[in-house]
Amino acid sequence: MLDELRRGAAEDTFDFDEAESEAEGAIVVEEDLEEKVDRLFLGMTAVERMFLSLFFFLVVVVIGILLLLVTGRIQF
């Protein structure tokens, strides 16, 4: 992960050539957009990340309720 970050920082160039046409700039933006879409966070799609976050939320809620029951803060 850190190696990818270093490579990305090394590849970034901030050369703004005014002679470059707008059409060429648009192609670069499209390529960057495709590259960002292809990347997945932790190798998961958005739906998989949503279910994982819901699972973690439910685990925290259940553990919280159990701790409240054990400490006697709530009673049924």
C-alpha positions as CSV (number, residue, x, y, z in Angstrom):
1,M,0.0,0.0,0.0
2,L,2.7,2.5,0.9
3,D,4.7,1.5,-2.2
4,E,1.8,2.3,-4.4
5,L,1.5,5.7,-2.6
6,R,5.2,6.4,-3.2
7,R,5.0,5.4,-6.9
8,G,1.9,7.6,-7.3
9,A,3.7,10.6,-5.8
10,A,6.8,10.0,-8.0
11,E,4.6,9.8,-11.1
12,D,2.7,13.0,-10.4
13,T,4.0,15.8,-12.5
14,F,2.8,19.4,-12.3
15,D,3.9,20.5,-15.7
16,F,1.2,22.7,-17.1
17,D,2.0,23.2,-20.8
18,E,-0.1,25.8,-22.3
19,A,0.6,24.4,-25.8
20,E,-1.3,21.2,-24.9
21,S,-4.7,21.2,-26.6
22,E,-7.9,20.9,-24.6
23,A,-8.8,17.6,-26.4
24,E,-5.7,15.9,-25.1
25,G,-6.5,17.1,-21.6
26,A,-10.0,15.6,-21.8
27,I,-8.5,12.2,-22.8
28,V,-6.2,12.3,-19.8
29,V,-9.2,13.1,-17.5
30,E,-11.2,10.2,-19.0
31,E,-8.3,7.8,-18.4
32,D,-7.9,9.0,-14.8
33,L,-11.6,8.5,-14.3
34,E,-11.5,4.9,-15.6
35,E,-8.5,4.2,-13.4
36,K,-10.4,5.5,-10.3
37,V,-13.5,3.4,-11.2
38,D,-11.5,0.3,-11.6
39,R,-9.9,0.6,-8.1
40,L,-11.8,-1.0,-5.3
41,F,-11.4,-0.1,-1.6
42,L,-10.2,-3.2,0.2
43,G,-11.1,-5.2,-2.8
44,M,-14.8,-4.8,-2.2
45,T,-17.6,-3.3,-4.2
46,A,-19.8,-0.6,-2.7
47,V,-22.6,-3.1,-1.8
48,E,-20.1,-5.4,-0.1
49,R,-18.7,-2.4,2.0
50,M,-22.3,-1.4,2.9
51,F,-23.1,-4.9,4.2
52,L,-19.8,-5.0,6.1
53,S,-20.5,-1.6,7.8
54,L,-24.1,-2.8,8.7
55,F,-22.6,-5.9,10.2
56,F,-20.1,-4.0,12.3
57,F,-22.9,-1.6,13.4
58,L,-25.1,-4.5,14.6
59,V,-22.2,-6.1,16.4
60,V,-21.5,-2.9,18.3
61,V,-25.2,-2.5,19.2
62,V,-25.4,-6.1,20.5
63,I,-22.2,-5.8,22.5
64,G,-23.4,-2.5,23.9
65,I,-26.8,-3.9,25.0
66,L,-25.1,-6.9,26.6
67,L,-22.7,-4.7,28.5
68,L,-25.6,-2.6,29.8
69,L,-27.4,-5.8,30.9
70,V,-24.3,-7.2,32.6
71,T,-23.6,-3.9,34.5
72,G,-27.3,-3.6,35.6
73,R,-27.9,-0.3,33.9
74,I,-31.0,-1.7,32.1
75,Q,-33.3,-4.5,33.0
76,F,-35.9,-6.5,31.2
